[in-house]
Amino acid sequence: MFGSIKLIIAWILVFMFAFTTVNCSKKVEDQQGEATMSSKSIQDVLKEHGRTLMDIPGVEGVGQGLTDDDQDCVRVFVSSMTPEVKKQVPKTLDGYPVIIEVTGEFKALDDDQD
């Protein structure tokens, strides 16, 4: 009788250990993934960094967009791709990828144009 109880307890411990190991490795993956995923919303990231990005010479605008695989990203619209733009615009902001898009200079439309 004691042998079967010990066997049951041993199996329970094995399953608990296996479950804990799987959970711990998942948490490590999640923590590593946090480097690419932000806890902030994309809107908060744009509010926080938008003015700084707009101060970079050649930047015409910033906005929210999607990557080719439908992930949120920060879009930086520039008049031309200059060495200064490449140097000053970061590759990521708070975990979101930053995509530079050459659009040319933004110009306001006349009110008379309908």
Secondary structure, DSSP 4 states (H G I P E B T S, - for coil): -HHHHHHHHHHHHHHHHHHHHHHHHHHHHHHHHTTTS-SS-HHHHHHHHHHHHHTSTTEEEEEEEE-TTS-EEEEEEESS--HHHHHHS-SEETTEEEEEEE-----PPPTT--
